Amino acid sequence: MTMNAHVPATLSAGGQVMAIVPQTFEETMRVSRAVVASGLAPSALIGKKTGDDAAAAVAVCIMSGAELGLKPMVSLRSFTVINGKPALYGDGLINVVRQSGKVALLKTGHEMRDGQMVGYCHAKRNDTGEESRVEFTQAEAERAGLWDNRPTIRKKVWEDNKPIWKEGQPNDAPWYKYPQRMIAWRAAGYCLRELFGDVLGGIRDEFEARDIADADEMRDVTPVSESRPTPPKPPKPPAPPSAKTIDAEPAQDAQPAENEFDLGGYLEEIETALGSATDEASVEEIWTDFDAPATLESEGHADMIDAAFSIKERRLAQLHPMNGG
């Protein structure tokens, strides 16, 4: 009798699916490195970071989510980063509150009222009995520069292996594609932050985080060179006098060397050029022409890249109300 040496192993059915939840920082970093290596790390979270820098950003996201009761992969889907700070997407905010066990009622949605869309969130706590209903209207969205009902816009597309600005492109902005969801989420953000502040632990939703970032940029409209001057460098000791320099003008009156990079002047040039932009598209064109991040890094001023971005974002914020529907 011949025995079959290749009998396939039996497969078990059933079982319970459980998430891998790291218990130590080392375990968190192991999970984070696997996420980065797999390409699942959100670009909004890691930006241009690579290796352990990217893994550290993922680890912080996982730990932030753990404090709110979220599993690691749920945290990665629920968080974004705005102006360097973690924030929850609209559905992530709702998910955290629902999982808290403190919700007696939570209902979000939208309705039409006098031809205008109105988003709402109605919630109630089961521990204190507190209840709240918050609405966010289409008129409020328009005033905030969020509402955009244009089916086509001007945006950058790739043609002949290069990016160009082109009219008549489909509008893929969330407020155009999903206005019902966006207006309901905005109402939910206001309602749940007020009613469940203890559950959210100070984590803001993406809408409030963007509002704060925009407000910070709008608060200071004076030129960067006046409002946020770069720290002065300590003066260099004067060179010993010589026959050629004894009768020269004082050193402080001398002009910068021809090849010396003028940081203040460069930032002022960017701000002046962006000041002439009339819409978001022209802002992007001017920003691309200056290539500020690469220029500042190559000139040894990488610490001022954020300042350059602030100039751009401030101009966009000034134009933002003009871009509404």
GUDOGU-552480 format. One record per residue: residue number from 1; residue in three letters; chain; x, y, z of N, C-alpha, C in turn. Coordinates in pm, whole numbers. Atoms other than C-alpha are relative to their C-alpha. Last residue first. Layout:
# residues N
- resi,resn,chain,n.xx,n.yy,n.zz,ca.xx,ca.yy,ca.zz,c.xx,c.yy,c.zz
- NUM,Ala,A,X,Y,Z,X,Y,Z,X,Y,Z .
...
This chain:
# residues 325
- resi,resn,chain,n.xx,n.yy,n.zz,ca.xx,ca.yy,ca.zz,c.xx,c.yy,c.zz
- 325,Gly,A,87,21,113,-1910,7944,-474,-73,126,-38 .
- 324,Gly,A,123,71,-31,-1620,8059,-258,-90,-11,-119 .
- 323,Asn,A,10,123,79,-1282,8153,-399,-125,-79,31 .
- 322,Met,A,36,-31,138,-1291,8518,-290,-23,-124,-83 .
- 321,Pro,A,141,-37,10,-1306,8419,78,-44,29,-142 .
- 320,His,A,95,111,-17,-978,8230,30,-146,41,-9 .
- 319,Leu,A,79,20,121,-775,8517,-116,-113,-96,21 .
- 318,Gln,A,59,-130,38,-644,8642,219,-90,-15,-122 .
- 317,Ala,A,108,-27,-95,-594,8282,335,-69,132,-32 .
- 316,Leu,A,112,86,34,-397,8208,20,-119,26,92 .
- 315,Arg,A,61,-55,121,-178,8511,88,-119,-83,-44 .
- 314,Arg,A,69,-123,-36,-118,8396,446,-68,62,-121 .
- 313,Glu,A,128,35,-60,-42,8044,325,-78,124,41 .
- 312,Lys,A,92,56,100,228,8171,89,-137,-25,59 .
- 311,Ile,A,33,-110,91,394,8392,349,-101,-47,-104 .
- 310,Ser,A,97,-85,-69,373,8111,604,-41,118,-87 .
- 309,Phe,A,133,60,16,541,7875,357,-107,87,67 .
- 308,Ala,A,40,-20,139,836,8113,346,-138,-58,-26 .
- 307,Ala,A,35,-141,14,854,8123,725,-46,31,-142 .
- 306,Asp,A,134,-19,-57,841,7743,737,-46,145,-13 .
- 305,Ile,A,97,53,98,1138,7731,498,-142,18,52 .
- 304,Met,A,93,-104,40,1334,7962,730,-101,-47,-103 .
- 303,Asp,A,87,-34,-113,1514,7687,923,-103,107,-35 .
- 302,Ala,A,112,95,-5,1646,7554,592,-95,32,113 .
- 301,His,A,105,-60,-83,1857,7870,561,-122,-91,5 .
- 300,Gly,A,-28,19,-141,2187,7725,436,-102,63,93 .
- 299,Glu,A,-72,-117,-51,2165,7867,85,28,-9,150 .
- 298,Ser,A,-132,-6,66,2077,7527,-66,84,117,51 .
- 297,Glu,A,-83,110,-48,1798,7483,188,140,8,-59 .
- 296,Leu,A,-40,-27,-139,1655,7828,121,89,-110,55 .
- 295,Thr,A,-92,-114,-5,1655,7773,-255,51,25,141 .
- 294,Ala,A,-130,42,52,1504,7424,-240,102,112,10 .
- 293,Pro,A,-62,103,-85,1221,7530,-11,139,-40,-47 .
- 292,Ala,A,-57,-45,-127,1162,7862,-196,63,-112,84 .
- 291,Asp,A,-54,125,-54,1111,7728,-548,69,26,134 .
- 290,Phe,A,-100,-31,-102,1061,8093,-659,68,-126,54 .
- 289,Asp,A,-111,-73,62,887,7997,-985,111,28,102 .
- 288,Thr,A,-81,96,76,672,7734,-810,122,68,-62 .
- 287,Trp,A,-72,83,-98,548,7990,-558,91,-100,-71 .
- 286,Ile,A,-109,-83,-55,460,8233,-838,84,-82,98 .
- 285,Glu,A,-99,-25,108,261,7966,-1023,120,79,54 .
- 284,Glu,A,-79,122,21,91,7846,-702,105,20,-108 .
- 283,Val,A,-85,20,-117,-20,8199,-613,90,-121,-20 .
- 282,Ser,A,-116,-87,19,-144,8247,-970,93,-6,120 .
- 281,Ala,A,-84,52,107,-367,7941,-933,124,87,-20 .
- 280,Glu,A,-84,107,-51,-498,8050,-594,95,-53,-107 .
- 279,Asp,A,73,122,-30,-628,8379,-729,100,-107,43 .
- 278,Thr,A,144,-29,-13,-533,8744,-775,-83,-125,27 .
- 277,Ala,A,83,113,44,-159,8718,-718,-147,30,27 .
- 276,Ser,A,63,-34,128,13,9059,-688,-90,-111,-51 .
- 275,Gly,A,99,-104,-21,82,9010,-317,-71,40,-127 .
- 274,Leu,A,126,65,-35,253,8683,-404,-110,103,23 .
- 273,Ala,A,51,69,118,526,8880,-582,-134,-66,28 .
- 272,Thr,A,44,-100,97,572,9120,-293,-61,-67,-123 .
- 271,Glu,A,124,-61,-49,581,8838,-38,-53,103,-99 .
- 270,Ile,A,109,98,7,834,8637,-239,-132,65,40 .
- 269,Glu,A,33,19,142,1052,8942,-293,-115,-99,-15 .
- 268,Glu,A,81,-115,41,1034,9023,78,-40,-11,-147 .
- 267,Leu,A,134,20,-54,1153,8671,160,-93,116,-38 .
- 266,Tyr,A,63,112,73,1449,8714,-75,-143,-23,48 .
- 265,Gly,A,44,-48,131,1535,9058,65,-72,-108,-79 .
- 264,Gly,A,113,-90,-17,1542,8925,419,-55,50,-132 .
- 263,Leu,A,118,73,-45,1761,8631,322,-122,89,12 .
- 262,Asp,A,75,-96,-82,2013,8830,116,-132,-65,41 .
- 261,Phe,A,146,18,10,2249,8558,-13,-70,94,97 .
- 260,Glu,A,59,35,-128,2609,8684,-44,-152,-4,-13 .
- 259,Asn,A,48,138,1,2746,8668,-399,-65,-42,131 .
- 258,Glu,A,82,26,119,2780,9044,-450,-61,-139,4 .
- 257,Ala,A,-80,51,110,2903,9105,-97,-92,-44,-114 .
- 256,Pro,A,-30,144,-4,2654,9296,112,84,-41,-121 .
- 255,Gln,A,105,81,59,2691,9677,97,35,-148,10 .
- 254,Ala,A,-36,73,121,2924,9860,335,-117,-83,-48 .
- 253,Asp,A,61,-65,116,2772,10107,577,30,-74,-128 .
- 252,Gln,A,144,18,-3,2833,9886,882,-69,65,-120 .
- 251,Ala,A,42,131,48,3199,9850,787,-151,-13,-5 .
- 250,Pro,A,21,95,-110,3267,10223,821,-61,-130,-52 .
- 249,Glu,A,123,-26,-74,3375,10387,492,-12,-101,115 .
- 248,Ala,A,124,49,60,3738,10338,391,-120,38,86 .
- 247,Asp,A,84,-113,39,4023,10562,503,-133,-44,-59 .
- 246,Ile,A,2,-99,-106,4209,10295,704,-92,116,-33 .
- 245,Thr,A,131,-10,-63,4110,10019,464,-11,114,100 .
- 244,Lys,A,109,-2,97,4387,10009,204,-134,26,65 .
- 243,Ala,A,-12,-118,85,4668,10110,439,-117,11,-95 .
- 242,Ser,A,-116,7,90,4553,9854,687,1,126,-83 .
- 241,Pro,A,-10,-101,107,4322,9846,987,125,-19,-82 .
- 240,Pro,A,-96,-106,-33,4287,9516,1177,11,101,-114 .
- 239,Ala,A,-136,37,38,3969,9329,1079,95,113,37 .
- 238,Pro,A,-58,-70,116,3657,9410,1271,142,-46,-27 .
- 237,Pro,A,-98,-101,-44,3512,9142,1501,63,67,-121 .
- 236,Lys,A,-137,52,8,3211,8975,1342,97,107,47 .
- 235,Pro,A,-93,-63,97,2876,9099,1462,138,-64,5 .
- 234,Pro,A,-98,-84,-71,2649,8850,1642,99,58,-100 .
- 233,Lys,A,-122,75,-27,2376,8732,1405,98,90,73 .
- 232,Pro,A,-125,-57,50,2044,8906,1435,119,-87,37 .
- 231,Pro,A,-86,-42,-111,1743,8680,1487,133,53,-53 .
- 230,Thr,A,-90,108,-38,1532,8675,1169,91,49,112 .
- 229,Pro,A,-137,-12,49,1262,8935,1169,85,-117,45 .
- 228,Arg,A,-75,113,-54,905,8815,1222,144,6,-49 .
- 227,Ser,A,74,69,-106,674,9111,1184,78,-113,64 .
- 226,Glu,A,34,-88,-110,886,9360,991,-59,-77,118 .
- 225,Ser,A,-121,-67,-46,1080,9134,749,-29,93,117 .
- 224,Val,A,-76,88,-88,775,8911,728,122,71,57 .
- 223,Pro,A,-106,79,64,573,9195,583,79,-81,101 .
- 222,Thr,A,-114,-82,33,267,9299,784,110,-85,-62 .
- 221,Val,A,-1,-29,144,-51,9092,761,113,93,-38 .
- 220,Asp,A,-118,-83,26,-29,8919,1099,9,23,-150 .
- 219,Arg,A,-18,-94,-110,-361,8780,1225,113,97,-28 .
- 218,Met,A,69,-126,28,-447,8626,887,28,105,108 .
- 217,Glu,A,-62,-65,115,-183,8353,922,-62,136,-26 .
- 216,Asp,A,-137,-36,-37,-288,8257,1274,69,75,-114 .
- 215,Ala,A,8,-118,-85,-653,8265,1168,138,48,41 .
- 214,Asp,A,31,-116,86,-584,8026,880,-3,129,82 .
- 213,Ala,A,-117,-26,83,-410,7779,1114,-22,122,-89 .
- 212,Ile,A,-101,-61,-86,-692,7810,1366,125,34,-80 .
- 211,Asp,A,46,-135,-35,-956,7748,1100,106,73,83 .
- 210,Arg,A,-22,-85,117,-757,7452,965,-43,144,29 .
- 209,Ala,A,-145,-16,17,-738,7294,1311,32,90,-119 .
- 208,Glu,A,-45,-100,-97,-1109,7362,1367,150,24,-16 .
- 207,Phe,A,57,-128,37,-1192,7179,1044,45,110,95 .
- 206,Glu,A,-77,-64,106,-952,6890,1100,-52,139,-34 .
- 205,Asp,A,31,59,130,-1107,6798,1434,70,83,-107 .
- 204,Arg,A,96,-73,82,-927,6902,1747,-35,-79,-125 .
- 203,Ile,A,-25,22,142,-762,6675,2004,-108,71,-81 .
- 202,Gly,A,-70,-113,61,-798,6835,2348,35,-19,-146 .
- 201,Gly,A,-131,-28,-59,-878,6510,2528,78,111,-67 .
- 200,Leu,A,-92,-32,109,-1156,6404,2293,137,44,51 .
- 199,Val,A,-29,120,79,-1349,6227,2569,108,29,-104 .
- 198,Asp,A,-80,90,-83,-1333,6517,2815,39,-126,-76 .
- 197,Gly,A,-138,-48,-9,-1446,6762,2546,89,-92,82 .
- 196,Phe,A,-85,113,-41,-1757,6554,2479,148,42,5 .
- 195,Leu,A,71,92,-88,-2034,6818,2461,89,-112,54 .
- 194,Glu,A,60,-66,-116,-1840,7114,2324,-57,-101,100 .
- 193,Arg,A,-108,-62,-77,-1605,6925,2093,-55,67,125 .
- 192,Leu,A,-66,102,-80,-1899,6707,1988,117,56,79 .
- 191,Cys,A,85,61,-103,-2124,6992,1874,80,-92,92 .
- 190,Tyr,A,36,-100,-101,-1869,7203,1686,-76,-63,117 .
- 189,Gly,A,-122,-46,-66,-1720,6904,1505,-30,100,111 .
- 188,Ala,A,-38,99,-100,-2060,6754,1432,125,44,76 .
- 187,Ala,A,91,-15,-114,-2173,7073,1256,38,-97,113 .
- 186,Arg,A,-35,-127,-63,-1863,7061,1034,-90,25,121 .
- 185,Trp,A,-120,18,-82,-1921,6692,971,40,130,69 .
- 184,Ala,A,39,74,-122,-2278,6758,855,121,-18,92 .
- 183,Ile,A,74,-95,-83,-2162,7029,611,-47,-67,129 .
- 182,Met,A,-88,-102,-57,-1890,6803,472,-76,94,94 .
- 181,Arg,A,-87,57,-104,-2117,6503,426,83,108,68 .
- 180,Gln,A,84,45,-110,-2388,6693,242,84,-54,115 .
- 179,Pro,A,42,-112,-86,-2134,6887,32,-86,-46,118 .
- 178,Tyr,A,75,57,-112,-1963,6570,-98,-51,111,93 .
- 177,Lys,A,39,139,24,-1824,6640,-445,-90,-54,111 .
- 176,Tyr,A,81,11,122,-1816,7021,-430,-53,-142,-18 .
- 175,Trp,A,123,-79,-20,-1707,7059,-66,-85,4,-126 .
- 174,Pro,A,100,71,-82,-1464,6769,-114,-130,78,16 .
- 173,Ala,A,-5,-44,-140,-1283,6949,-401,-110,-70,80 .
- 172,Asp,A,0,117,-87,-1271,6740,-722,13,38,148 .
- 171,Asn,A,-20,-43,-139,-1372,7020,-959,-10,-122,91 .
- 170,Pro,A,104,38,-98,-1335,6879,-1309,38,44,141 .
- 169,Gln,A,-26,131,-58,-1090,7079,-1525,-106,-34,105 .
- 168,Gly,A,103,98,30,-1219,7360,-1745,25,-139,54 .
- 167,Glu,A,138,-33,-34,-905,7572,-1746,-92,-120,-27 .
- 166,Lys,A,96,18,106,-551,7437,-1749,-141,30,50 .
- 165,Trp,A,130,-42,-49,-237,7517,-1556,-99,-3,-114 .
- 164,Ile,A,47,-128,53,61,7314,-1675,-135,31,64 .
- 163,Pro,A,124,-54,-55,270,7035,-1523,-35,134,-62 .
- 162,Lys,A,-26,-119,-79,526,6862,-1748,-134,56,51 .
- 161,Asn,A,-94,22,-110,555,6518,-1906,37,127,76 .
- 160,Asp,A,-135,9,58,385,6623,-2232,106,-5,109 .
- 159,Glu,A,6,19,144,77,6723,-2033,142,4,-55 .
- 158,Trp,A,-123,41,67,33,6695,-1657,-27,-21,-149 .
- 157,Val,A,5,135,55,-247,6894,-1496,133,-29,-70 .
- 156,Lys,A,-121,50,65,-259,7201,-1271,-20,-144,-44 .
- 155,Lys,A,-94,69,-86,-596,7355,-1197,115,-57,-81 .
- 154,Arg,A,-134,-4,59,-856,7593,-1333,96,-68,96 .
- 153,Ile,A,-89,-102,-53,-1205,7495,-1222,130,-1,-80 .
- 152,Thr,A,-135,3,56,-1505,7298,-1343,80,116,55 .
- 151,Pro,A,-30,135,48,-1834,7203,-1175,140,-12,-60 .
- 150,Arg,A,-45,-5,140,-1836,7526,-971,34,-142,-48 .
- 149,Asn,A,91,76,88,-2045,7476,-656,38,9,-147 .
- 148,Asp,A,-49,-16,137,-1777,7573,-403,-86,-85,-93 .
- 147,Trp,A,97,46,99,-1875,7628,-42,50,28,-140 .
- 146,Leu,A,-6,145,17,-1577,7662,191,-86,-48,-116 .
- 145,Gly,A,-75,31,121,-1502,8036,179,12,-149,-27 .
- 144,Ala,A,-131,54,-36,-1604,8086,542,84,-36,-122 .
- 143,Arg,A,-77,-107,-63,-1890,8313,435,141,-46,37 .
- 142,Glu,A,-36,-98,103,-2010,8044,195,84,113,59 .
- 141,Ala,A,-105,60,82,-1999,7775,464,47,96,-108 .
- 140,Glu,A,-123,-5,-80,-2195,8001,698,117,-58,-78 .
- 139,Ala,A,-43,-140,-3,-2459,8054,428,129,16,80 .
- 138,Gln,A,-68,-28,127,-2474,7678,369,50,144,-2 .
- 137,Thr,A,80,-27,118,-2562,7635,734,86,24,-123 .
- 136,Phe,A,-95,-76,81,-2393,7465,1028,-65,17,-136 .
- 135,Glu,A,20,-5,145,-2631,7344,1298,112,81,-65 .
- 134,Val,A,-73,-107,65,-2569,7232,1657,-23,-9,-150 .
- 133,Arg,A,22,7,144,-2800,7026,1877,66,123,-62 .
- 132,Ser,A,-31,-115,85,-2693,6963,2236,-37,-31,-144 .
- 131,Glu,A,46,21,138,-2784,6740,2530,28,126,-81 .
- 130,Glu,A,-14,-121,83,-2643,6695,2879,-35,-32,-146 .
- 129,Gly,A,128,-41,55,-2783,6390,3062,7,125,-85 .
- 128,Thr,A,43,-126,-62,-2471,6362,3276,-137,46,-49 .
- 127,Asp,A,-47,-8,-139,-2375,5999,3216,-48,126,70 .
- 126,Asn,A,77,90,-87,-2577,5913,2906,45,6,145 .
- 125,Arg,A,-83,84,-86,-2460,6213,2707,-88,-88,87 .
- 124,Lys,A,37,-1,-142,-2677,6352,2427,91,-95,76 .
- 123,Ala,A,-67,98,-88,-2606,6443,2066,-45,18,144 .
- 122,His,A,79,6,-123,-2779,6615,1773,60,-110,87 .
- 121,Cys,A,-44,110,-87,-2554,6718,1483,-79,12,130 .
- 120,Tyr,A,33,-2,-142,-2678,6932,1195,64,-119,71 .
- 119,Gly,A,-54,118,-66,-2594,7038,841,-30,7,149 .
- 118,Val,A,-36,-20,-141,-2819,7291,669,49,-133,56 .
- 117,Met,A,-34,122,-71,-2852,7320,292,43,32,142 .
- 116,Gln,A,-137,6,-48,-3029,7629,163,23,-131,74 .
- 115,Gly,A,-92,10,113,-3343,7648,-51,146,-6,39 .
- 114,Asp,A,8,-123,81,-3554,7775,238,103,-1,-113 .
- 113,Arg,A,84,-97,-67,-3437,7482,453,5,131,-78 .
- 112,Met,A,16,-121,79,-3289,7165,308,-99,93,69 .
- 111,Glu,A,136,-22,47,-3170,6901,552,-1,128,-82 .
- 110,His,A,25,-130,62,-2840,6750,659,-146,8,-41 .
- 109,Gly,A,64,4,131,-2715,6469,879,-16,140,-56 .
- 108,Thr,A,-45,-107,87,-2573,6375,1217,-71,-12,-134 .
- 107,Lys,A,56,4,134,-2721,6174,1502,49,121,-79 .
- 106,Leu,A,-90,-74,89,-2564,6086,1833,-52,-16,-142 .
- 105,Leu,A,56,-33,131,-2778,5976,2126,106,75,-80 .
- 104,Ala,A,138,49,-2,-2700,5815,2464,-65,21,-137 .
- 103,Val,A,96,-56,94,-2325,5850,2419,-136,-67,16 .
- 102,Lys,A,70,-109,-68,-2084,5799,2709,-110,62,-86 .
- 101,Gly,A,101,54,-91,-1953,5458,2606,-80,106,73 .
- 100,Ser,A,-25,-40,-139,-1641,5622,2464,-96,-63,99 .
- 99,Gln,A,-67,107,-74,-1657,5429,2138,19,31,147 .
- 98,Arg,A,88,117,-9,-1918,5664,1990,63,-111,84 .
- 97,Val,A,108,-29,-94,-1706,5969,2074,-92,-121,17 .
- 96,Val,A,-56,-7,-135,-1396,5828,1906,-111,22,103 .
- 95,Asn,A,-36,134,-43,-1589,5725,1595,52,-2,144 .
- 94,Ile,A,124,69,-36,-1752,6068,1558,30,-139,55 .
- 93,Leu,A,52,-67,-119,-1413,6238,1564,-126,-72,50 .
- 92,Gly,A,-83,43,-113,-1271,5985,1319,-49,60,130 .
- 91,Asp,A,49,131,-43,-1564,6048,1084,82,-56,115 .
- 90,Gly,A,137,-6,-52,-1481,6418,1073,-52,-133,48 .
- 89,Tyr,A,98,-19,105,-1105,6367,1038,-140,-2,61 .
- 88,Leu,A,84,111,42,-909,6401,1359,-87,39,-119 .
- 87,Ala,A,142,-34,-5,-621,6643,1408,-79,-119,-54 .
- 86,Pro,A,95,105,37,-250,6605,1478,-144,48,15 .
- 85,Lys,A,74,53,-115,-42,6925,1481,-97,-107,-46 .
- 84,Gly,A,-86,71,-94,236,7034,1242,-70,-60,120 .
- 83,Asn,A,-90,-97,-62,26,7295,1062,84,-64,110 .
- 82,Ile,A,23,-135,52,-238,7033,996,88,97,78 .
- 81,Val,A,-90,-96,-63,-163,6662,1036,-20,135,-67 .
- 80,Thr,A,-76,-73,99,-432,6401,966,92,95,76 .
- 79,Phe,A,-75,-122,-26,-572,6135,1193,55,61,-128 .
- 78,Ser,A,82,-103,-63,-852,5880,1151,70,134,17 .
- 77,Arg,A,107,-42,91,-707,5628,905,-78,120,54 .
- 76,Leu,A,-60,-48,124,-377,5599,1089,-105,47,-100 .
- 75,Ser,A,-62,-130,-24,-561,5577,1421,57,59,-128 .
- 74,Val,A,111,-96,-2,-778,5294,1288,54,141,23 .
- 73,Met,A,33,-27,140,-460,5106,1200,-118,96,-11 .
- 72,Pro,A,-104,-63,82,-332,5139,1557,-41,36,-143 .
- 71,Lys,A,-102,99,36,-655,5071,1748,98,62,-98 .
- 70,Leu,A,-2,48,138,-838,5376,1883,109,-104,-20 .
- 69,Gly,A,64,130,12,-921,5429,2251,-2,-57,-140 .
- 68,Leu,A,142,-21,26,-854,5804,2261,-74,-132,-18 .
- 67,Glu,A,54,-78,-111,-514,5766,2428,-149,26,-15 .
- 66,Ala,A,18,90,-114,-441,5489,2178,-59,73,120 .
- 65,Gly,A,125,72,15,-501,5734,1892,-28,-92,117 .
- 64,Ser,A,106,-98,-18,-226,5965,2013,-136,-67,-10 .
- 63,Met,A,12,-28,-143,3,5664,2055,-109,103,28 .
- 62,Ile,A,56,119,-65,-64,5545,1699,-20,27,149 .
- 61,Cys,A,141,11,39,-9,5895,1559,-66,-117,71 .
- 60,Val,A,70,-106,-74,315,5933,1756,-149,-3,-32 .
- 59,Ala,A,10,41,-140,431,5597,1621,-75,103,83 .
- 58,Val,A,107,100,-8,352,5699,1262,-21,-43,145 .
- 57,Ala,A,125,-73,23,565,6012,1302,-120,-94,8 .
- 56,Ala,A,29,-75,-122,843,5802,1457,-130,78,-14 .
- 55,Ala,A,55,93,-99,827,5558,1165,-36,71,130 .
- 54,Ala,A,138,28,39,874,5845,920,-66,-94,100 .
- 53,Asp,A,71,-126,-15,1185,5962,1105,-147,-19,-35 .
- 52,Asp,A,49,-12,-137,1293,5598,1141,-69,133,27 .
- 51,Gly,A,-66,78,-104,1320,5558,765,-63,18,137 .
- 50,Thr,A,-29,138,36,1183,5841,551,61,-71,120 .
- 49,Lys,A,-85,77,-92,1024,6180,604,18,-142,-52 .
- 48,Lys,A,-118,50,71,892,6370,304,93,-80,90 .
- 47,Gly,A,-60,-97,90,541,6417,447,115,-60,-80 .
- 46,Ile,A,-146,11,3,491,6156,719,67,102,-91 .
- 45,Leu,A,-62,23,-131,135,6227,830,152,5,-7 .
- 44,Ala,A,24,-118,-82,-26,6383,524,69,-11,135 .
- 43,Ser,A,-96,-104,38,141,6109,317,-19,126,82 .
- 42,Pro,A,61,-112,73,-54,5845,508,103,109,-30 .
- 41,Ala,A,-4,-122,-81,164,5545,609,-58,116,-80 .
- 40,Leu,A,134,-35,-50,45,5239,418,-1,127,84 .
- 39,Gly,A,56,-109,78,359,5206,202,-137,44,47 .
- 38,Ser,A,108,51,86,441,4863,342,-60,108,-88 .
- 37,Ala,A,-56,88,103,778,4978,476,-106,-49,-97 .
- 36,Val,A,-77,-81,95,615,5269,660,52,-86,-114 .
- 35,Val,A,95,-84,72,353,5045,824,72,83,-106 .
- 34,Ala,A,71,87,95,615,4785,916,-100,81,-83 .
- 33,Arg,A,-93,29,110,833,5056,1071,-67,-89,-104 .
- 32,Ser,A,-14,-121,83,534,5177,1273,94,-23,-117 .
- 31,Val,A,121,-11,82,454,4827,1404,13,118,-96 .
- 30,Arg,A,-2,113,93,812,4786,1521,-120,4,-92 .
- 29,Met,A,-93,-32,110,809,5139,1666,9,-115,-100 .
- 28,Thr,A,63,-102,84,497,5059,1868,89,36,-118 .
- 27,Glu,A,98,69,83,656,4740,1997,-69,98,-94 .
- 26,Glu,A,-75,79,97,956,4940,2118,-95,-76,-94 .
- 25,Phe,A,-47,-88,106,726,5196,2279,76,-78,-107 .
- 24,Thr,A,-118,-77,-39,549,4923,2473,40,89,-117 .
- 23,Gln,A,8,-33,-142,206,4758,2461,118,82,49 .
- 22,Pro,A,-129,-2,-71,149,4733,2087,-15,49,142 .
- 21,Val,A,-10,-125,-76,-210,4653,1979,131,-1,78 .
- 20,Ile,A,-128,-1,-70,-236,4392,1706,16,136,65 .
- 19,Ala,A,-100,-97,44,-605,4378,1620,129,-18,80 .
- 18,Met,A,-39,-97,-103,-802,4063,1683,107,92,-56 .
- 17,Val,A,-97,-95,53,-999,3842,1445,30,105,105 .
- 16,Gln,A,35,-141,-20,-1171,3561,1631,111,88,-52 .
- 15,Gly,A,-101,-81,-68,-1159,3201,1517,-43,145,8 .
- 14,Gly,A,43,-76,-117,-1368,3016,1262,114,78,61 .
- 13,Ala,A,102,-100,28,-1230,2752,1033,-37,72,128 .
- 12,Ser,A,97,-22,-106,-906,2563,1067,-98,109,-40 .
- 11,Leu,A,11,-140,-39,-732,2450,753,-109,15,104 .
- 10,Thr,A,136,-51,-14,-625,2088,709,3,145,47 .
- 9,Ala,A,41,-21,-139,-275,2017,589,-141,57,5 .
- 8,Pro,A,3,-139,-47,-242,1890,235,-50,10,143 .
- 7,Val,A,136,-31,-44,-151,1522,191,-3,142,54 .
- 6,His,A,32,-142,21,176,1520,4,-144,32,35 .
- 5,Ala,A,-85,-85,-86,340,1196,123,-37,148,-11 .
- 4,Asn,A,-14,-130,68,63,978,-14,74,95,93 .
- 3,Met,A,48,-114,-78,123,629,129,22,129,-80 .
- 2,Thr,A,-84,-120,14,150,334,-109,-62,117,76 .
- 1,Met,A,86,-119,0,0,0,0,89,124,0 .
